[in-house]
């Protein structure tokens, strides 16, 4: 099988997925035309207050390595070895993500990473970059991609085939395909919004442990903080849109001051511009996007958030999108035409994107509430011990998602459900025996129900 030869390709959306995909295609000699509605990030005009710091994990790293970019990306990263849980009173406690030194996730700024990717793709002479060019839609029946040049208002059309749409959760390509009856999609809002705040450096240093993701879980809501390379933290409040407490209930600066004083008292002195930032920064919305199919023949396909945007609570939105790009790159050697490639890409990725969407929603409950539960901590310790005893059979679901890119998301979800049942049974037996775990019985259960991974 010879694969698909280098040729012209459109990419709509020059965010993280689109820029990485352009690099991967350019490395193969493809002629890439990249359209992006936002300004060129090299101009320094960066949107503030809507980023949500990103967590780069093994799946995203594997894709960046494929593109030969990890050496450049590494200086942008800060490793985080676990969640630092802050209760209203008491000493913060670190809950490790894994148990091996390499089992960390990496905080990275969205703007810095996007800029690096754009700078890299701009090095390839066969790539054409068009910023402030808005996609107005596609007409597959006419093989047309319609673009507006925002500076002049000029609207032009270009050949659609093939186009890869990486234009985000609000994808114009997806909307036009849906309007034409060529796919079905739905956007499920979370009901919780977010607001970004800044914990600045103190004497040039991080005000909190920089090697942890800090979380202030409060049941129905939470605050998190991720470290930045300049010594600051990006803090994000996740709160219901309506009800009590909620963003709607925060009608005045005094309301904001009282919420933080009662729920996050240790954070108040760390955010000197709290009231100003809360007033000035936009209130971002969260949700999950489901679409089917992702493609129209070999003409156009949705990838990344355009096909499967998820909530950010598993730190996998970027990683899943990068994994899409990696899978497409691998399929270029195995498929003869775009129609077969797009079909195979969707077949492989759709079950996995559905799985990580579900796990991301479940992880929100864990982060804002369950992580404080003594039973959760007990089962977490038990799962790590079982992994030590059976490293090829029992891998905590979180670890499968974050540290084992060879395990598809759908398989992590399936095995995770089996493991949860086993943990419940082992723990129930231990509690009935005064807290003593019968590891011989646990070993037998694991060998019976969990074949080796792979």
Secondary structure as GFF3:
##gff-version 3
##sequence-region A 1 454
A	DSSP	beta_strand	8	12	.	.	.	ID=ss1
A	DSSP	alpha_helix	16	27	.	.	.	ID=ss2
A	DSSP	beta_strand	31	36	.	.	.	ID=ss3
A	DSSP	three_ten_helix	41	43	.	.	.	ID=ss4
A	DSSP	beta_strand	54	56	.	.	.	ID=ss5
A	DSSP	alpha_helix	58	66	.	.	.	ID=ss6
A	DSSP	alpha_helix	70	73	.	.	.	ID=ss7
A	DSSP	three_ten_helix	74	76	.	.	.	ID=ss8
A	DSSP	beta_strand	78	80	.	.	.	ID=ss9
A	DSSP	beta_strand	82	85	.	.	.	ID=ss10
A	DSSP	beta_strand	93	96	.	.	.	ID=ss11
A	DSSP	beta_strand	105	108	.	.	.	ID=ss12
A	DSSP	alpha_helix	110	121	.	.	.	ID=ss13
A	DSSP	beta_strand	127	131	.	.	.	ID=ss14
A	DSSP	beta_strand	133	139	.	.	.	ID=ss15
A	DSSP	three_ten_helix	140	142	.	.	.	ID=ss16
A	DSSP	beta_strand	144	149	.	.	.	ID=ss17
A	DSSP	beta_strand	154	159	.	.	.	ID=ss18
A	DSSP	beta_strand	163	165	.	.	.	ID=ss19
A	DSSP	alpha_helix	172	179	.	.	.	ID=ss20
A	DSSP	beta_strand	184	189	.	.	.	ID=ss21
A	DSSP	beta_strand	192	199	.	.	.	ID=ss22
A	DSSP	beta_strand	213	217	.	.	.	ID=ss23
A	DSSP	beta_strand	222	227	.	.	.	ID=ss24
A	DSSP	beta_strand	233	240	.	.	.	ID=ss25
A	DSSP	alpha_helix	253	263	.	.	.	ID=ss26
A	DSSP	alpha_helix	265	268	.	.	.	ID=ss27
A	DSSP	alpha_helix	274	280	.	.	.	ID=ss28
A	DSSP	beta_strand	287	292	.	.	.	ID=ss29
A	DSSP	beta_strand	295	296	.	.	.	ID=ss30
A	DSSP	beta_strand	300	302	.	.	.	ID=ss31
A	DSSP	alpha_helix	305	308	.	.	.	ID=ss32
A	DSSP	three_ten_helix	312	314	.	.	.	ID=ss33
A	DSSP	alpha_helix	317	331	.	.	.	ID=ss34
A	DSSP	alpha_helix	338	368	.	.	.	ID=ss35
A	DSSP	three_ten_helix	370	372	.	.	.	ID=ss36
A	DSSP	alpha_helix	374	389	.	.	.	ID=ss37
A	DSSP	alpha_helix	397	403	.	.	.	ID=ss38
A	DSSP	alpha_helix	409	432	.	.	.	ID=ss39
A	DSSP	alpha_helix	439	449	.	.	.	ID=ss40
###
